[in-house]
Amino acid sequence: MVAYDQGDFAASRALYRESLAIRRTLSDRSAVAISLEGLAEAMAALDDVARAAQLWGRRSGCVRTPAPGCGPRGGTIATRA
């Protein structure tokens, strides 16, 4: 993502949140996983390592099994991140 590469981690976080919401409506688990990973990287860059770890964990769940937060309803990741 350009915002991340330019060091604008707050903008990157906002864009990954938006991406996550859109991808959840499409019910595409692999795309949700990509958005969660990007959001996790942005959170880590913003020094919220604990939240980044939670997001990375959620991302792993999306890849392995139909985990909460991967489908269209998505849980609370988008609003809490």
Phi, psi and omega in degrees: 000137184297316181302317179296313181298332178272002177084010178266079187288330177294317177294321178299316178301314180298318181291321177292325175299314179298315178301317180299315180298316180295314183293329176294321179296335178274352181054039180257099185300320181292323178291322176299317179300319179297316179295319178298320179296316178296319178296320177298317179297319178296318180295320177297319179295334178270013178067024173255071187293324180297316179293322178300318180297320177298317181293319177298321177296318178296322179299315179299321178296325179292327182284319185278314186215164174291090184267156174304139180095355181263339184269190185294333180278327165071355183070218186241009184301313185297324183272335182268336185292000000 
